[in-house]
């Protein structure tokens, strides 16, 4: 009885940690081999970091040299002569200014604005000055049905097809969120966001079919950096930047990004509107009190 009990007991000196068995052999790993593996691990980590760094350098250096080269040798401008450009908000401000620049490069223009009289004046002036074909349409670009009807009108009038779509129409609202007028805020969100989506939806299919087109979204610096004096406005411009980034990725994965291009523009304050000029003339921060000044240079 005693001897059987003794024989069933394991001898501690013969126990082997399963984690130290050599793979496939079942033999215990030698202490020297364990120490070698432990010492080798930091070296492998450093080697992996060095390999990743070399990859970054090999991939990044050509791009860096290309950008440096482009600083001294500007890239050739896109040839847009003879193309039809549709500009929303083209009757006033930035839209009108872009239309004039494009007309000077030989583009034919379709100016869309909620203010038809302004769009017609701009179209006539541009036509007289540059001799290009111009048309003006009244459209509320926040309404999908009106955007769709615009496409039908352009096709029926022989003004298209549209080669370049510039989604420029937008409303400005300078107010903290708790001071925002609900009706005005709704208008700002409708025009600033929905117009980009609906106009793109209406004209993108034709561009894809023709394998030629360019969609431009006018966002804002306040669509890249928080703008506390116009919370709703800033939110809509962030939405425009996000929409254009998503659209770019859509075209890329569809394999048509080389034929239908996108551009997102983020301008600073453009003093083409009275409310913008008035806003810029107001100080945004309190001045430093005279008592806080010192003789030391900061």
Number of C-alpha atoms within 10 A of each C-alpha: 5 6 7 8 8 10 9 8 8 9 9 7 6 6 8 13 8 11 9 14 14 12 10 6 7 11 12 14 16 11 9 9 10 12 10 10 10 11 11 11 11 11 11 11 11 11 12 12 12 12 12 12 12 12 11 11 13 11 11 12 11 11 12 12 11 12 13 11 12 11 10 8 10 9 9 6 6 6 10 16 13 15 20 24 27 29 24 30 27 33 28 20 14 18 26 22 15 16 28 22 12 20 26 16 16 19 26 29 29 25 27 29 24 17 17 17 14 20 26 21 14 23 26 17 14 23 18 11 12 16 15 18 19 24 19 24 21 20 20 21 29 23 15 17 13 16 21 16 13 20 18 14 14 16 13 10 10 9 19 19 18 23 23 24 24 24 28 25 27 24 16 18 19 18 16 14 15 8 8 16 12 11 8 14 18 13 16 20 21 19 19 27 25 19 24 28 18 19 24 19 14 17 20 20 11 15 21 15 9 13 13 18 25 18 25 19 22 23 27 21 17 21 22 15 11 13 16 14 15 17 19 23 27 24 18 24 25 20 19 27 22 16 17 22 14 12 17 20 14 13 17 14 9 9 11 16 20 12 15 21 18 20 15 20 16 17 12 10 14 10 14 13 13 8 12 15 13 10 14 11 8 8 8 9 6 6 7 8 7 7 6 6 9 8 5 5 5 4
